Amino acid sequence: MIRQLVARIAGTNPSPAQIADAVAQVLTADPLDLILHMDQVWAAAQPWGPGNLPVAGPARAALALNNAFNGVVPQNNPAWDHLGYSYVLENTRAVQIFRRVVRAYRSGESLGIPSVATQRWLDVTEALMFGAANPLAAWLATSAVRQDPEAVRRNAYWRLFGLDLAFGADDNRPPVYDKPDAANTSFIRLFEELLNELWRAMSNVRNIAGENQADDDRIFRLTEELAEVLRSRRQRALLAREELAAATVLGWLELTLSLDTPVVQDLRAHATSAADRLQLIGQKVGMSAHSKSASFFSMSQELSAFLRYIESGVVSGPQLSWLLYLQQPPQNVQGTPIGNDTRRVITEWAAATGKDLKLRTRPIEVRPPINVGRQLIGAR
Amino acid sequence: MGRMNELDERNRDLELRLAEVAQVNVISGTLFNGFQDVIAELRPLRDLTPQREPVEDGPADAAGEMLAAMQGVTLPPGGSLQVPEASVPFIGQFTGPRPDVGQSDVSQTAGRPRNQNQRFRGQTHQSYEREN
């Protein structure tokens, strides 16, 4: 949500100065402006579809019109990242590190005197990430029943991916959150098998003489089942609000770390990459960032596009599997392939998990095609 | 014109003799026919190459719009963002003439005001009158 907002403010083909200005506008915004804009983005996406109740009533919609970013409201599509983006970024441990930063700044002067811009950043961070009171809660998901935003995110990760974060609570105790039975525990093996097949297809893109090992039918079957698994947790737009809130929180931290921003400068954590900045800030507050943070930062946006593409169901047959591994459409063929994103995901997922996705492993079993199942129903 | 034709013919003759001496025509012929044979033998494998078809207009547009909506900004690595900051006054610190008198000087350094006859920020009119 945040990086898309910066892009909309900067406009098409922006100059470096326009981008810097857009980043500054977002990073120094009032928390209420950001939260109201987030509500506009939510309403514009029409998560319940056009024929159902509006997600915002007239009072909320009218209030949202007053935000500073009212002129750059997106249309129709979800203008935020997939939950996979938040999952990999949260695995860097950025949220827990910045919780300590906020606590240190708000409770003493051990980190120095924060600049005005950093104090504004603290206001926003407390509102977006830690539930500071606002006329409108950023989450619309935390309440007396589920108070901890991190637990809400962990619950969403578990349900959609069957995965937990790579670390425990702030004090390293096992995390406490609701862990329902309805969770996509088959996600990871399907996902990694698909990446393996896509790598084989990529290796054969320029193969014109020998046997082409790209197995488009296998890629389609894995993609179809993965989409089915993800959609089974998304019925009637479930988890959509949690996804938006998580993308906003993690997007806020990604933007904070993507440059030497005022808070990075105040913390004297100047570096040339987000992972290095996070590592330095973690050292200041006594918490180490994940050792693979660079990979997590590097693949977050590509993983978001990759998972959204799969979930959209655009790959509706083996003849369209090329959309996932080609970098350009074949001659005289229409489509928007995402081969560049896929390649980045394969490389960085392998680096982050230590699994060699380019090696052929024993194929996993996938369920029979949906059409076959439908034909069998009612057969005598 | 006749001289040109004669020279052309002589040139071709020389090339032919040179090729015969170097056996080039034999090598090229062998290579060409050899590749043709290899290509012909491998042709059935082309059937194993994935068939790629275009996406229909509706899904193609929807996927394109979805990806466009998710498009974020790309920031240069190693960049820095400077947010200008004026000096922040303490409560009660003199910050310059009142707005109705003139512009305040936001670049002044923190400290007590030099002109003791002017009011502090936050000082009430009554207390100012009482002290002066």
Interface residues (C-beta under 8 A of the other chain):
Chain A: R3 Q4 V6 A7 A10 P14 P16 I19 A20 A22 V23 A24 L27 T28 P74 N76 N77 P78 A79 W80 D81 S115 V116 A117 A201 A209 G210 E211 N212 A214 D216 S258 L259 D260 T261 P262 Q265 H270 T272 S273 Q301 S304 A305 R308 Y309 S312 V314 S316 G317 P318 Q319 L320 S321 W322 L323 L326 P329 P330 V333 Q334 G335 T336 I338
Chain B: L42 L45 L48 T49 P50 Q51 R52 E53 P54 V55 D57 P59 A60 A62 A63 G64 E65 M66 L67 A68 A69 M70 Q71 G72 V73 L75 P76 P77 G78 G79 S80 L81 V83 E85 V88
